[in-house]
Amino acid sequence: MIALVTETLVALISLLILHSLGFHEAFFRGLSLAGAAILIWISISLWKVRTLDSGQKVSFGLWKVVLMILSNGVLWTYWITICIPKAILLGEQLHLGQYLFMGLVQLGWLISTLVVAFLFSRFRRILSRPRVIPFLFKLFAFAFFYFAMDMIIESLSYFMNQ
């Protein structure tokens, strides 16, 4: 819950700052291309995962979680280059659409985290098998790659029609 609240604050701060600057849609389409590159980089990293066993135990307290999230450059980059451009573009189509987008992303984050935690708790024995882990991460890599390609196609078609 702490992570969700902290990430929501990061998202809102990013949205408010970028929205208040009044950039043209082309700026956000360009940011989407940068975001797509980041998604491709993440998908390549996910593709390479072979195991989850690090053998180390780590404990997380309230402030450790908050500081870890606030200092996570990937999180800020994710919001600024991927989510905020999409949110602002929806805001141009729907009244307060940017906040609707943000709320839906956060709700999706919460639901998907709960579902994954539940699935891993129920099927841990199956999902932690050495052959299953790489398969799961390759599946996630494909999903990230798909979203990256979608962003690239949308942005390029925007620039070609200008």
N, C-alpha and C positions, 0 to 999 in steps of 0.2 A: 504494500500500500504506500509505503514511503517513497519507493521508486516511482510509482504512478503519479503521486502528487508533485514530486520534484520534476519529473519529466514534463508534466503538464505546465508547470511554471516556466520551464525552458521554452516550451512551444509557444505559450502565450506571449512571453517577452519577445521572442523572435518575430512572431506574427505582428505584434503591435509596432515594433520598430520598423520592420520592412514595409508594412502597410502604410505607416505614417509618412514614409519617404516619398510615396507617390510615384514609384517607378512605372514605366510603360510595360505593357505585356511582354514585349520583346526581351526585356531584362529577365523576367521570370522564366521565359522559354529558354534563354541562355543558361540560367541557373539549373533548369531541368536537365540540360545536356550534361552539366557538371555532375548533377545528382545521378544521372544514368551511368556515368563513368564510375562513380563510387559504388553503385549497385553491382556493376560488372566486377569491380575489384573484390567486393564482398563475396560475390558468387564464386569467383576463382578461389578465394580463401576457403570457403565452405566445401568446395569440390575436393580440396586436398585433405580434409579431416579424415583420419583413419581410426582414432580412438579418443575416448574422453577421460581415460584414467591418467591423472597426474600424480596420484599418490599423496597429495598434500591436502590437509584440512585447513579451511580458512573460516574465520568467524567475522560476521558483519554486524556492527552496531548502527544505531540511528545516524550519527554524524558521519560515520565511515561511508555509509550508503549515500547520503546526501552529497558529501564531498566527491565521492567517486563519480556520481552522475554529473554534477556540475562541472567537473574537470574533464569530462569525456568529450574530447574534440570531435569524435565520430558522431556522437549524439547531436551536438550543435550543427555539425555539417549536414547530418541527415535532415534535421528540421529545416535548416536554411536553404538547402539545395533541392530537397525532394518534396517535403510536405508543404512548406510555406508557399512556394510557387503554385502548387495545385490548389491550396486553400484560397489564395488571392484570386486566382482565375475563376474559381467557383463563386467567390464573393462578387465578381463582376457580373455574373449571370443571375445570382440569387441574392436578395437582400439578406445580409448577415451570413451568406453562404460560407465565408471563411471560418466562421465560428462553428457552423454546423459541421464542416469538414473536420475541424480540429476535434470536436466532440466525438464524432464517429471514429476517427483514428484512435483516440484514446480509449473509447469503448471497445473497439476491435482489439487493441493491445491488451486490455484487461481480460476480455473473453478468451482470446487465443492463449494468453498466459495460463489462465485457469484450466482451459481444456488440455493444453500440453502437460501441465503439472498433473492433472488427473490421469491422463493416458499413461504418462511415465510411471505414476504410482501404481496403476493397475497392471501394466504390462512391462514392468521394469525388467523382468527376467528375459523376455523376448527382445525388447528394444535395446538391451545392453549387450547383446551378442556381437561378437567382433565383425560378423558379416553384415549385420543390420545397420550399425552406426554409420558406416560410410554411405550406405544406400540412402538413409534418411537425410544426411547432409547433402548428398547429390540432389535429392528431391528439393531441398530448400534452395540449393544453388540454382536449379532450374527456375524456381519461382522468382528469385531475385533477378535472374537474367531476363525472364519474360517481362517483368515490370520495367527493367531498364530499356528493353527494345521498344516497349510501348511508349515510354517517355521520349525516346529518340525519334520515333516515327511521328508522334504528335508535334514535337518541336520543329523537326525538319519540314513537315508539311505546313506548319504555320509560317516559317521563314520563306518557303517557296511560294506561298500565296500572297506575300506582301509586295 
